[in-house]
Amino acid sequence: MRTTNDQLINELLNIVEASTATVNKFKTLSANELNYKKDSASWSVLECIEHLNLYGDFYLPEIEKRIALKKTAPASGLFKPGLIGNYFANLMKAGPGKMKKMRSPGDKDPAGSQLTAATLDRFLKQQVLLTSLLNKARETDLVRTKASISLTRFMKLRLGDTFRFFVYHIERHVAQAGNVIAGIR
Amino acid sequence: MQQPKSFFEKLKALMETSGVEKKFSKGNMLIREGEVEKNLYHVTSGLIRVFLLSEFEEQTIRFGYQGSIINSLSSFITGKPSEFYMDAIRKTTVRAVTREQLLGLVNKSDENRQQYIQTIELAVTQQVEREVDILTVSPQARLKRVLERSPNLFQEVPLKYIASYLRMTPETLSRIRNS
């Protein structure tokens, strides 16, 4: 994959913008629709969004810290994904058609927590922060800057891959939430 | 000579005669950040929570128990957009009056105006108390301060909201209650 910082950031910003627009529309739904679960194993719209919020709670401060730590080294122009980072990012990429079902790590499983419409607002605030971080990152070396992952502290990914993984993950679960609504109608 | 009614009693009477009744299910929102607060609520049954929402958490700053008067106060006074959210922690019924109705009551008599001033002064001292809460370092001390004001706290409010109000994790709250 050959891409420049700007191309990558712009692609990710577009996804964030689209996700924001979709979730904004969810704000008009009733509490029943937002909490609707097809069956006990499936997630409701609010559970999908809260899952994303929980990831944001880890990744947004982590990304912000890593961008701040790095001196504004001139961006190396081209972004090349790392092997493992690319694997994680592609794992998240919502393919056309049905998405693979995957289990969530225990502490990111939102089922059972009390969720209200404030969950949507919190997501939207996180997207505003994410957008500003993505823009700040244009001038950052997305290859040499590394960020931790939530699964284990023994591994760090290239910041560019962290952004890809994180944003594709958002895209995936917002699409999942959209499918829940489509299923109700 | 008859004891003058307190402002609180006059306000509740206004709610009864001219207020609008509203019902909220658990989790329903009374106001969101960005909206302007037009109402003053009297909680006739249930429980209301006022909270600040950041990217990372919902911070509970106030509870509206049954019998209390509550709203997003700064927005109500200034007419500016609310910084806070208000939602119903459980099924809740309120009576609401508008700012115009409240000021109508306040300006009805000198006595009412005096009583309103006293009510505002009391509210200011309560705000300062709350400010000291936040500045208190010891979690045990923070809990003690709040329990002195609201001894029935644990009977009324779910633990996670109490923890948020006390600015500690639910785990810390459990630990200091059990020690």
Interface residues (C-beta under 8 A of the other chain):
Chain A: A31 G56 D57 L60 P61 Q114 L115 T116 A117 A118 D121 R122 K125 Q126 V128 L129
Chain B: S25 G27 N28 M29 R32 E33 F51 L53 S54 E55 F56 E58 Y85 D87
